[in-house]
């Protein structure tokens, strides 16, 4: 499946004079998947290997499903644990931020961002000699 770029206001660049060149723009699904995966990993703060994404056409736009591990504080560090934002709140913020970022980088309307937390990534303890 390849996705066709629509006529969205975000697709118009600074050099757009209002004149369109005849033709189509096709962006293959794997390109959209890769862009969404990279943006997700960066926003979450994990390696792209720790993120899985699925992108599909839905309701005239795109639906994105993300499955990823979230960084978590070292549980022996009470200060970091107390300062941590609850997981549900973190994911809601990520959904909103990622929806806006996906729309910006793809030029498509994002209809839905579903997020599944698959685990936690806890930083390795540093040994003190």
N, C-alpha and C positions, 0 to 999 in steps of 0.2 A: 504494500500500500504506500502510496506517496500522497503527501498533503499538498493541497493547492493554497497558495498564499491569497488571502482575501484582500478586499479593498478597505483596510482599516486605517484610521487616521494615524496610528502609530507607525504604519508602514511608509508614510510619506517622509522623505528626508529633507534636509535643508536645501538641496539642489532641485527639489521638485518644483517645476514651474506650472504644474497643473496639467501638462500634456503627458499622455501615456503612450508608450510605444506598444504597438500591438504584440500580442504573444502571451504566454503563460509563464509562471514561475512555479517550479515543482521542487519541493524539499522532501527528500526521502525520509521515511519514518525513522531510520537509524540515525539520521542527523539530529532530528528533534529529540530522540531518546538520549543521545549523547550530550546534547546541550542541557537538557533537563537534569540529567544525572550529575554533570559537572556543577551546575548551579546549586543543586540540592546538597551535594557534598560540601561545597564551600560554605553555604549558609548554616549547615548543621555543625560543621567543624570536624568532619571525619574524612577519611580517605574515600575516593570514589569506589574502591573495592568493597566498602561497607554499606553501599547504597544500591538498592535495586529499584528500577522505575518501570512503569508501564504507561504508555501514552495512547489514548484512543480518541477518535472523533466522538463527540457527545453533545447533543443539543445545539448544533451549529458552532461549536467551539471545540476545545480540547478538555478531556478529563485526564488527570494525572494521578497515578497511584504510586506512592513512595513507601518503601520498606527499608528501615535503617536502624542501626544502633545509635544511641545517643550518648554523648560524653556525660559522665557523671563524676562528681567529686570523690576523692578518696574518702571512704567512710570512716577512717580513723582521724580525719581532719574535721573536728567538730565545727570550727569556724566556717569552713567551706560548705559543710552540710547544711548549717543553719542559714547561710546566705543563698543557697541554691533555690532556684525557682521551681515550683512543682512541675512534674513532667507534662501534665495536661496543659498547663498554661504555656509552657515552652513550645509544645506542639501547635497550639492554636496560633501563637505568634508566628511560628515557622510557616504554617499554612498560608497566612495572610501575606507575609513577606515573599514567599516563593510564588504565590499566585501572581503578584505584581511583577516579579522578576521574570517569570516565564512569559507573561504577556509582552513584556518589553523585548526580550531576546527572540521570541518566535514571531512577533507581530500578529499573534492570534489571540482570540478571546479565550480565557481560561474559565471554564464553567465549574470545575470541581477539582479540589486537591484532597485526596485521601491519604492519610499518613498512618502507617503501622510501625510501632516501635518493636524491634525484634530483639533488643538486648541493650546492654550498657557497655560503654568503653570506659574503664577506670584507669587513670594514669598509673604507671608503674611507680612504685615507691623508690625514692632515691636513698641509697645507703650512705650513711654518714660514718666515717672512720674516726 
